[in-house]
Amino acid sequence: MEKPKHHIFVCASFRANGEPQGVCHKKGSIQYLQYLQEGLSDRGMNDVVMSMTGCLKVCDCGPAMVVYPENYWYGKIESEEAIDEILDALNEGKPAEKYLIG
């Protein structure tokens, strides 16, 4: 397998230490995974992989995701349109400023 150009981590709010889960999964982060995968495929972005993560500890900005190696932290991803904007920007080699956090 070739090293991916980008890796997208989607917060799924899991916490190993038994604390209550964060808010990303409650706000639909897991339901957006299929749409995200389809968006990558539709854009021919076959060099991008995605993974679900434990809590990213940015609950006040959830749903959240991180894109590496750029280290783009995105929050308030509450619609398919937000995912489209983020993927389009990534495909163009720039951040989706509207959703950047931190």
N, CA, C and O of each residue as an XYZ file, in Angstrom:
408
protein
N       0.845     -1.193      0.000
C       0.000      0.000      0.000
C       0.878      1.240      0.000
O       1.860      1.323      0.737
N       0.514      2.188     -0.827
C       1.205      3.465     -0.851
C       0.762      4.324      0.323
O      -0.372      4.231      0.792
N       1.665      5.147      0.777
C       1.339      6.084      1.850
C       0.292      7.068      1.334
O       0.470      7.638      0.258
N      -0.807      7.283      2.085
C      -1.845      8.213      1.615
C      -1.342      9.657      1.632
O      -0.477     10.027      2.425
N      -1.904     10.445      0.745
C      -1.563     11.869      0.690
C      -2.160     12.610      1.888
O      -1.533     13.514      2.439
N      -3.358     12.226      2.281
C      -4.050     12.828      3.417
C      -4.690     11.726      4.249
O      -5.032     10.658      3.741
N      -4.845     12.009      5.532
C      -5.567     11.101      6.422
C      -6.562     11.960      7.195
O      -6.175     12.911      7.875
N      -7.837     11.620      7.088
C      -8.903     12.352      7.773
C      -9.341     11.532      8.982
O      -9.716     10.367      8.856
N      -9.287     12.158     10.150
C      -9.726     11.531     11.391
C     -11.035     12.183     11.826
O     -11.087     13.392     12.053
N     -12.083     11.383     11.942
C     -13.399     11.877     12.326
C     -13.656     11.502     13.779
O     -13.572     10.328     14.141
N     -13.966     12.480     14.606
C     -14.208     12.226     16.021
C     -15.487     11.408     16.200
O     -16.553     11.759     15.694
N     -15.343     10.307     16.936
C     -16.499      9.471     17.252
C     -16.815      9.511     18.743
O     -17.681      8.777     19.220
N     -16.117     10.363     19.469
C     -16.404     10.658     20.881
C     -16.062      9.557     21.865
O     -16.418      9.674     23.037
N     -15.390      8.493     21.449
C     -15.079      7.408     22.369
C     -14.009      7.839     23.365
O     -13.042      8.508     23.001
N     -14.191      7.450     24.621
C     -13.221      7.759     25.674
C     -12.902      6.475     26.427
O     -13.797      5.818     26.959
N     -11.648      6.130     26.467
C     -11.219      4.867     27.064
C     -11.279      4.854     28.585
O     -11.379      3.784     29.186
N     -11.221      6.007     29.211
C     -11.145      6.051     30.674
C     -12.506      6.012     31.360
O     -12.582      6.177     32.578
N     -13.562      5.799     30.617
C     -14.882      5.657     31.212
C     -15.649      6.955     31.393
O     -16.788      6.937     31.860
N     -15.043      8.087     31.030
C     -15.769      9.355     31.117
C     -16.946      9.313     30.144
O     -16.925      8.561     29.169
N     -17.971     10.122     30.411
C     -19.080     10.189     29.452
C     -18.568     10.603     28.077
O     -17.627     11.387     27.955
N     -19.195     10.068     27.067
C     -18.777     10.409     25.707
C     -19.012     11.881     25.415
O     -19.881     12.523     26.006
N     -18.208     12.402     24.482
C     -18.343     13.777     24.036
C     -19.572     13.959     23.164
O     -20.481     13.129     23.174
N     -19.596     15.044     22.415
C     -20.801     15.406     21.670
C     -20.762     15.077     20.180
O     -21.807     15.082     19.530
N     -19.594     14.794     19.627
C     -19.519     14.627     18.173
C     -20.452     13.535     17.661
O     -21.157     13.739     16.673
N     -20.462     12.385     18.318
C     -21.340     11.303     17.850
C     -22.805     11.671     18.027
O     -23.651     11.248     17.239
N     -23.115     12.462     19.065
C     -24.505     12.886     19.286
C     -24.966     13.869     18.223
O     -26.162     14.004     17.963
N     -24.001     14.560     17.605
C     -24.324     15.542     16.563
C     -24.134     14.989     15.158
O     -24.147     15.747     14.188
N     -23.959     13.681     15.038
C     -23.992     13.055     13.719
C     -22.674     12.729     13.058
O     -22.661     12.406     11.871
N     -21.567     12.798     13.770
C     -20.275     12.558     13.114
C     -20.212     11.173     12.468
O     -19.669     11.025     11.373
N     -20.755     10.174     13.127
C     -20.685      8.814     12.592
C     -21.579      8.670     11.361
O     -21.235      7.954     10.421
N     -22.722      9.347     11.367
C     -23.622      9.274     10.217
C     -23.027      9.930      8.971
O     -23.434      9.613      7.853
N     -22.064     10.844      9.151
C     -21.453     11.520      8.011
C     -20.342     10.700      7.361
O     -19.850     11.073      6.296
N     -19.941      9.597      7.979
C     -18.821      8.816      7.449
C     -19.083      8.306      6.035
O     -18.211      8.402      5.172
N     -20.272      7.767      5.790
C     -20.566      7.264      4.456
C     -20.554      8.395      3.438
O     -20.026      8.240      2.337
N     -21.136      9.531      3.807
C     -21.146     10.672      2.882
C     -19.718     11.138      2.601
O     -19.387     11.483      1.467
N     -18.893     11.147      3.611
C     -17.495     11.539      3.448
C     -16.781     10.581      2.501
O     -16.054     11.016      1.609
N     -16.984      9.285      2.692
C     -16.357      8.291      1.823
C     -16.830      8.445      0.381
O     -16.028      8.360     -0.549
N     -18.123      8.669      0.194
C     -18.661      8.865     -1.153
C     -18.100     10.140     -1.782
O     -17.806     10.175     -2.977
N     -17.956     11.184     -0.970
C     -17.393     12.438     -1.470
C     -15.959     12.281     -1.937
O     -15.564     12.850     -2.955
N     -15.187     11.516     -1.199
C     -13.801     11.253     -1.611
C     -13.790     10.494     -2.932
O     -13.027     10.825     -3.840
N     -14.638      9.477     -3.033
C     -14.707      8.671     -4.244
C     -15.173      9.503     -5.437
O     -14.596      9.409     -6.521
N     -16.215     10.318     -5.245
C     -16.745     11.150     -6.333
C     -15.706     12.120     -6.876
O     -15.731     12.464     -8.058
N     -14.799     12.558     -6.023
C     -13.765     13.513     -6.419
C     -12.489     12.823     -6.900
O     -11.518     13.489     -7.260
N     -12.494     11.493     -6.904
C     -11.315     10.751     -7.324
C     -10.153     10.883     -6.357
O      -8.993     10.744     -6.744
N     -10.468     11.149     -5.102
C      -9.429     11.343     -4.092
C      -9.074      9.991     -3.472
O      -9.307      9.753     -2.286
N      -8.508      9.119     -4.293
C      -8.193      7.765     -3.863
C      -6.945      7.698     -2.995
O      -6.628      6.649     -2.434
N      -6.239      8.816     -2.885
C      -5.033      8.870     -2.068
C      -5.320      9.440     -0.676
O      -4.409      9.887      0.020
N      -6.602      9.418     -0.277
C      -7.024      9.911      1.031
C      -7.679      8.753      1.782
O      -8.526      8.049      1.231
N      -7.285      8.561      3.035
C      -7.931      7.558      3.877
C      -8.620      8.270      5.025
O      -8.273      9.403      5.360
N      -9.590      7.610      5.623
C     -10.277      8.195      6.763
C     -10.425      7.152      7.854
O     -10.502      5.951      7.597
N     -10.462      7.649      9.076
C     -10.596      6.795     10.246
C     -11.449      7.495     11.282
O     -11.488      8.723     11.356
N     -12.142      6.680     12.091
C     -12.844      7.219     13.257
C     -11.846      7.252     14.401
O     -10.966      6.396     14.490
N     -11.982      8.232     15.270
C     -11.065      8.344     16.403
C     -11.846      8.368     17.708
O     -13.073      8.469     17.736
N     -11.087      8.271     18.772
C     -11.645      8.561     20.074
C     -11.878     10.055     20.174
O     -11.705     10.783     19.197
N     -12.264     10.507     21.340
C     -12.572     11.915     21.556
C     -11.362     12.789     21.226
O     -10.254     12.525     21.693
N     -11.577     13.819     20.430
C     -10.521     14.768     20.078
C     -10.412     15.917     21.083
O      -9.544     16.781     20.959
N     -11.299     15.915     22.074
C     -11.267     16.910     23.166
C     -11.542     18.338     22.687
O     -11.002     19.298     23.237
N     -12.375     18.469     21.671
C     -12.830     19.789     21.218
C     -14.354     19.783     21.156
O     -14.957     20.233     20.182
N     -14.957     19.263     22.220
C     -16.409     19.042     22.250
C     -17.216     20.315     21.970
O     -18.294     20.248     21.379
N     -16.701     21.465     22.391
C     -17.431     22.710     22.143
C     -17.467     23.075     20.663
O     -18.195     23.984     20.264
N     -16.688     22.372     19.849
C     -16.633     22.642     18.407
C     -17.176     21.488     17.571
O     -17.071     21.508     16.345
N     -17.754     20.483     18.224
C     -18.166     19.285     17.501
C     -19.385     19.472     16.633
O     -20.159     20.411     16.817
N     -19.548     18.578     15.691
C     -18.688     17.486     15.284
C     -17.366     17.998     14.698
O     -17.311     19.042     14.049
N     -16.307     17.227     14.952
C     -14.972     17.661     14.564
C     -14.246     16.583     13.768
O     -14.562     15.396     13.846
N     -13.258     17.043     12.995
C     -12.368     16.126     12.306
C     -11.039     16.821     12.064
O     -10.948     18.048     12.081
N     -10.008     16.011     11.839
C      -8.659     16.512     11.626
C      -8.125     15.925     10.333
O      -8.348     14.751     10.037
N      -7.415     16.749      9.558
C      -6.799     16.298      8.319
C      -5.284     16.391      8.474
O      -4.739     17.454      8.771
N      -4.614     15.256      8.266
C      -3.156     15.214      8.303
C      -2.637     14.863      6.932
O      -3.331     14.175      6.183
N      -1.451     15.301      6.566
C      -0.430     15.902      7.410
C      -0.570     17.415      7.594
O       0.270     18.027      8.253
N      -1.600     18.022      7.034
C      -1.748     19.472      7.101
C      -2.049     19.985      8.507
O      -1.808     21.153      8.812
N      -2.577     19.107      9.361
C      -2.969     19.477     10.718
C      -4.106     20.497     10.714
O      -4.128     21.412     11.537
N      -5.046     20.336      9.785
C      -6.258     21.158      9.756
C      -7.249     20.557     10.745
O      -7.630     19.395     10.609
N      -7.665     21.326     11.725
C      -8.682     20.910     12.687
C      -9.971     21.620     12.309
O     -10.031     22.850     12.281
N     -11.002     20.834     12.016
C     -12.285     21.380     11.600
C     -13.357     21.092     12.643
O     -13.369     20.030     13.266
N     -14.264     22.063     12.825
C     -15.369     21.884     13.748
C     -16.662     22.436     13.192
O     -16.692     23.072     12.138
N     -17.740     22.175     13.935
C     -19.086     22.595     13.534
C     -19.450     22.017     12.168
O     -20.056     22.694     11.338
N     -19.077     20.773     11.950
C     -19.378     20.099     10.686
C     -20.753     19.465     10.842
O     -20.876     18.291     11.191
N     -21.768     20.249     10.583
C     -23.142     19.847     10.892
C     -24.015     19.627      9.669
O     -25.242     19.600      9.769
N     -23.369     19.469      8.495
C     -24.164     19.240      7.287
C     -23.306     18.584      6.206
O     -22.076     18.605      6.269
N     -23.965     18.016      5.236
C     -23.252     17.452      4.094
C     -22.572     18.562      3.298
O     -21.520     18.338      2.700
N     -23.159     19.748      3.284
C     -22.557     20.878      2.581
C     -21.210     21.237      3.197
O     -20.274     21.594      2.481
N     -21.109     21.145      4.517
C     -19.831     21.429      5.188
C     -18.773     20.423      4.733
O     -17.631     20.795      4.462
N     -19.153     19.164      4.652
C     -18.211     18.138      4.188
C     -17.785     18.419      2.763
O     -16.606     18.299      2.429
N     -18.738     18.794      1.916
C     -18.402     19.131      0.528
C     -17.401     20.287      0.462
O     -16.441     20.230     -0.307
N     -17.617     21.324      1.257
C     -16.709     22.469      1.257
C     -15.310     22.065      1.711
O     -14.314     22.512      1.142
N     -15.240     21.225      2.729
C     -13.947     20.771      3.240
C     -13.226     19.908      2.208
O     -12.030     20.090      1.977
N     -13.941     18.972      1.588
C     -13.317     18.112      0.582
C     -12.899     18.897     -0.649
O     -11.829     18.651     -1.205
N     -13.734     19.842     -1.083
C     -13.368     20.667     -2.240
C     -12.099     21.460     -1.954
O     -11.210     21.538     -2.801
N     -12.012     22.048     -0.766
C     -10.820     22.821     -0.398
C      -9.594     21.908     -0.332
O      -8.526     22.276     -0.822
N      -9.734     20.739      0.259
C      -8.618     19.805      0.347
C      -8.157     19.389     -1.043
O      -6.958     19.288     -1.304
N      -9.096     19.154     -1.914
C      -8.782     18.779     -3.294
C      -8.037     19.901     -4.018
O      -7.238     19.644     -4.918
N      -8.302     21.140     -3.621
C      -7.634     22.306     -4.212
C      -6.336     22.654     -3.489
O      -5.637     23.589     -3.877
N      -6.015     21.897     -2.431
C      -4.768     22.121     -1.710
C      -4.782     23.267     -0.722
O      -3.746     23.871     -0.442
N      -5.965     23.567     -0.191
C      -6.068     24.661      0.775
C      -7.044     24.281      1.878
O      -7.812     23.332      1.723
N      -7.024     25.012      2.995
C      -7.983     24.719      4.069
C      -9.353     25.319      3.783
O      -9.472     26.287      3.032
N     -10.371     24.746      4.378
C     -11.721     25.312      4.328
C     -11.826     26.253      5.546
O     -12.251     25.844      6.626
N     -11.440     27.485      5.348
C     -11.301     28.471      6.436
C     -12.523     28.556      7.339
O     -12.386     28.716      8.552
N     -13.693     28.454      6.772
C     -14.948     28.618      7.508
C     -15.077     27.641      8.675
O     -15.725     27.958      9.672
N     -14.472     26.464      8.566
C     -14.649     25.422      9.567
C     -13.399     25.172     10.425
O     -13.420     24.310     11.303
N     -12.325     25.909     10.180
C     -11.103     25.725     10.956
C     -11.316     26.112     12.412
O     -11.991     27.097     12.709
N     -10.740     25.338     13.307
C     -10.777     25.668     14.744
C      -9.338     25.704     15.258
O      -8.415     25.171     14.641
N      -9.189     26.351     16.406
C      -7.871     26.390     17.053
C      -7.009     27.371     16.488
O      -5.870     27.520     16.929
